[in-house]
């Protein structure tokens, strides 16, 4: 794959992001929607190229920034696709009912939805911002409000943790994580790693 080629491979994403996206895609399909993964990882070379379109290179502007979470392997673009006039067609419409459902499901799994941005909204875009892109676990020191809410909701469902779903990872969230980890005989280190996340979201 060249540095400016579009990538749709989920396995190119951060290991935690992969788990969240796979679960979201499963729910999207259960909802009767046919999702199209438009792009996952994006090299900085490709990001620079896309930014140049409509500016220094002839074409239509497709992005407003040279800085993207895609290059950190923690973002994905997803749209619904369905038959329109006899052809399978990607739907690029933030007001479309299936697009709205995708947004709702992706948010459930800890993704920040670009559709909700006040400036330059981007409905196909979903990202996990503010966490270590090299990290293999979420914790008090490596999370954001979207991720924390997802984990708090899951802990309430799995072990009746009775957490307030406020997106603030405090001592009670850490205790609940450790209680969940203890069920499987794992070290009580307050971290939600790959295996813990799989169990939480299963």
N, C-alpha and C positions, 0 to 999 in steps of 0.2 A: 504494500500500500504506500503510495506517495504521500508526502507531508501535507498536500493540499486536498487529498481525496477524502470524501465524506465517509465517516465510520458509523455503522449502526450496530456494532458488536457490543452486547451487554457485558461480556467478559472483559472488555477494556476499561470498565469502570472500577472505582474503588470497591474492595470486597464487601463492605457494609452496604454501600449504595446498590450493589448488584442484588443483594437479598431484598432490600426494600422495593426495588423496581420489579423484580420477579413476582413478588407477592401482589403488588399493585396491578401488574399486567394480568395476573390470574383473576383478580376481582373485576377488572375492566371487561374481560372476556365473559365472566359469569353474568355480568350486567347486559350481555348481548351486544357489546360493542366490539368492533374489529379494529384494534389499535395498530397504528403504523409508527414504528420507532424511526424517527427521521434522522436523528444523530445522537451519538453518545460522546465518546472522547473526541476531542478536537486538538490537533497540534497548534502551537502558537503560530507556526508558519501559515496554517490554514486560516487561523483567526485574523492574522494580518492581511491575508489575501482577501478574505470576505469584507474586511473593513475598507479595503482599497476600492472595492466595487462602487461605482457611482461617485468616487472621489478622484483618485489618481488613475484608476482603470475604468474603461468604458463599461457601463452596466448599470443595474439598478441597485440602490443601497439596500443591503440586507441585514446590516447590524450597525448599532450606534456606538460600539465600544471595541477597543483592542484588548480589553481585559475581560475574560470570560471564565466562569467556573467549569465550562467544558474542558478547558486545558488542564484543570486540576482533577479530572476524572470523576467529578461529582455532580454532573448535570446531564440531562437528557431532554430531547424534544420529542413530544408525542402528540399525534393528532388522530382523530377517528378517520376511518376510510369506509366507504360504502358504495354500492352501485348507484350511479347517477347517469341517466340516459344510456344505460347499457354498458357503462364503463366503470371499473373500480376507480374511485376518485378520493383523493385526500381532501379532508374538509378543513379549511383554514378560516374558521369563523368562531370568534370568542363567544358569540351569542347562540351558537348551535347547541341543542340540548345534549347531544352526546359529548361535545367538548366540555360542557359544564360538569357532566358526570365524571369525566376523566379528571378534571381539576379537583373535584371533591375526593375522589379515591386517592389520587396522588398526595393530597394534603394529609389524608388519613395515615399514610405511610411516611410521614415526616418530611415531605418535599415542600419547599417554598415555591409557590406558583407565580410565574412571571405575569400571569393574567391580572394579578392583584396589585402590580406596581402602579403607583400614581404617575410616575414619569416613565415614558416609553414602555407601556405594558406589552408583554410578549406571551400570548396565550399558549403556544405550544411548549414553552420552556418551563422546566422544573429543575430545582437545584438544591444542594445541601451546602450551605455557606457557613463559614466560620468555624469549621472543624479541621483537624489535621488531616491532610490528604494522604499522609503516610500511615496514619493511625489505623489500628485494627480493632478499636473498641471505642464506645462512647462512655463517658464518665462525667463526674462533676466538673472536671477541668477540660473536657473535650466534647462539647455539645452546643446546641443552640435551642431556641425556644420551640421550634418545630419538632426537632428530634425528641426533646424532653417531653413534650405533650404526647407524642406517639408512644413513648416508653411508659409514661404514667398511665395512659389509657389501657395499654396492654397489661400492665401489672395489676390494675384494678380488676381486669377481666380474668386474669390467670390465677391470682392468689387473693383476690378481694383486699387489695392493699389499702383501699380507702384514701387514696391520695387525692389532693386537690389538683385537677388538671390545669395548672397555671403556667406551665412552661419554665418553671424555676426549679432547677435541680438542687435541692437542699438535702439536709441530713435524712429526712424521711424517705426521699426517693432512693438515696443510697442504701438505707436499711431495707427497703422493699426489694431492691435489686439483689442484695445479699441473701434475703430470705428466698427469693426465686432461685438463685444459684445453688443454695444449700439443698434444694430439692433434688438436684442432680449430682450432689457430692462434689461440687466445684468449689474452688477457693473463693472465699467471700471477700473479694477485692473491690467491690463497688463498681465493677466494669461490665458493660454490655458488649461483649465481643461477638464474633461470627456465630458461634454455636448458641450462645445465649439469645442473640437476636433471632435466629432461626426458630428457636423454641417459643419465644415470645410472640412471634408473628404467625406461627403455624395455626 
